[in-house]
């Protein structure tokens, strides 16, 4: 199972919502690309690439034996983006989310 299939719990409008990480929006680091705004990291076959600073400096980061290994590395970068995203308020367990709601009830 991919780390992006991990279920997390978010609080929205005072209610707990459950979601897989991959189904959430707004956590993947994006930049300008030749095709518009897109993820900073991407694959090209079995290679992991970055668009670089402001999308101006594309470069290959690593070559893998298979396309699947490159995709796994890409998903790992997306997981890193998720766990370091300051714009999402989430919890690993429903109990943690409920505890936060209980502590912050008005």
Phi, psi and omega in degrees: 000136177288148176300333180287349175271359176299134176274134176233167183237129181243155176250121178225127180054039177076011180236152178270129177240141181255138179203149168287148179303316184298340182271357180271157177247155169090008182251343183279129178299124182240161177208174175284134177235172176299343180254015183107196180285135180200175179302140180297324180255144180204167178251153171227093185066239182263020181245143174259127184237159170233149173279348178078192182297122178055023177074008186266349187228068180297139177204150178280133179266320185198149174249138181244166179290329183223161174298324182296321178294322177294318178297321178297320177295321177297315178297325177296321178292323177293322177297319176300316178301316180299309185291347179247013182274119180279351184271352179249138179248103188221166180223152178286329183231156175297324180297319177297317179296317180295320177300319178295317178299316180298318181290333185249017177292141180270000000 
